[in-house]
Amino acid sequence: MGKLQSKFRKRSELYRASQGDGSDNTSDSQVVQYEPAHQGSINTVTNLNPELCVSGGTDQAVVVYDWKQGRMCQSFQGHNREVTKVLCYPGSTWIFSASRDKSVMMWDLNQGDEPIQEFCGHELVVNGLAVSPDGRKLCSGSRDNWMCLWDIESGECEHRHNISRNLVTHVCWVPGSSSLVQTSEDKTIRVWDSRVWQVTNTFPAKQYIQTHCDVSPNGNYLVSSSNGFGGQGSEATLWDLRQPGCKVVEYRGHLQTTACCMFLPVPPGGTAKVATSSHDSSIKIWDQNTAACLGTLTLDGAGPLVSLAPSDPTNLLCASFNTGLHHMQVGQGSGQAQGSGAGSLGASELDIKVVARF
């Protein structure tokens, strides 16, 4: 496992903003093209606050972007391989980034352009990051089968646990809880107790690799997404965390791997919804409880859509391999909800449209 401790990293190079090529693959003249956030594919995006998002990709940069004003605010340079996951601690300016360079770095938007902490010890790419609700602990998960729990202030690894074949794909902390949930390439979902750093529940294995997961704000539900191809697999699954391993519904309709699944913020009196994005270049929004597809948007030429970041009930950010970051608005559509798996043709209850790209 190597020496499990944190180290501070100093860097003298100044960031050079990417100029990008300004290419626009959409036929919709209403889409605003801002300065590109990255050069190359984008692997991950999340929200820092209602105006700023954070993203990472193959250019090894961690970028903070004002998506409402269309301008880059900061680009952190420190990783020497592509960034696989970014995470922000709510209500703070803390940013955590994981990379194929096997490290996790911690940044503060208000403390310069160098990492304020570095967590080293994994032997393969780090894919999972989660911060405890009190902001004191960081969990990291890797393809090396290790799940590690770090003290953020000291940077020390307090606990680590290796489970054979547990190639971690994503990690979520259950809100207001000591529990974490993680997905794996071994097709299972595991629930961990952070107090003893042990697995307390393992869900029944799915047919395909589990690529991503998200926990509802009330901590009652988990949604996970599946690998797949040719319409086989590629579903997202809603689970009841109060009855571990209890499957509620499945969201079926993507034709290739569903790379990301997220609970959407619910407006007062609104319907609970789930959003998914896929390697088939489409985004779908579902009724959480009935699994009816409420709307579909296909981004032709965007390639795999690998990460989603809902900002509020009507604004959604999406990371793509080929065409950067997309800001989408969700509004009322012209028809009724489609059955699970319905395509983008015909009437739909929701209208999803791209308003900006960067």
Disulfide bonds with the S-S distance in Angstrom:
none
